[in-house]
Amino acid sequence: MAVKRRLLDMFRSETFPGNKLPPEDQLAKRLGISLVTLREALMMLTLEGYLTKRHGVGNFIHPSALDPTNRVDQGFSFADTFRRNGRTPGMKMLFLGIEPASPALAERLQVQPESLLQRYETIYTADEHPGVFTISRLSLNLVKRPFRPEEQNWYIHECIWDHCGKKLAHSLNDYQAVAADEKVAALFELPKGTPLLYCEQLFYDVQDVPVLLNVHYFHPQHYGMRVLQNWNIGAQS
């Protein structure tokens, strides 16, 4: 990971003719690392879409992939997106409470129906305009340190570690278009029924157990992001 970060810094600060990297043995010598370590880092960068490896030819950088607005990584937050778009981020917890798990929520979070869930609702703003409305739910049994309304937890992996002592490994995100209901329309200051992008985001811990379910509603004028899709995985030439 350290070599990967050094390589990314190099890619951002230097230019290479034809976007082609120096031969791997030269690059390993320059970085003072073994060829095996370098190749592992290059493989990671290839899988993440930063590079293309052409066998017998060399490694080629994709400068367009270095644009941070293209990446959705562990450290991603809505604040990052707002800042990258030249907006000032803000957030406020609108609701904090407890609710029984409906059968559908119990199935998603793998808890017993009617068991208690911690629920909190958050509005994320850009230049004080509503950008994203989020409803978060997790089993109350997981909460080791109580949530507080005044908290501002931009990074969900830090928040869950702080409150639950759980390390998040990944999330599955389901996107769809929905019509704004009365509550969301009022928060977003939009007519009821306005089309919105909606996402259900289920987070899993390192044991692959579901921990947290977030649902996000995105304001059509105040939130948007660009995401890199890597088509190069498995390419051989």
Disulfide bonds with the S-S distance in Angstrom:
none
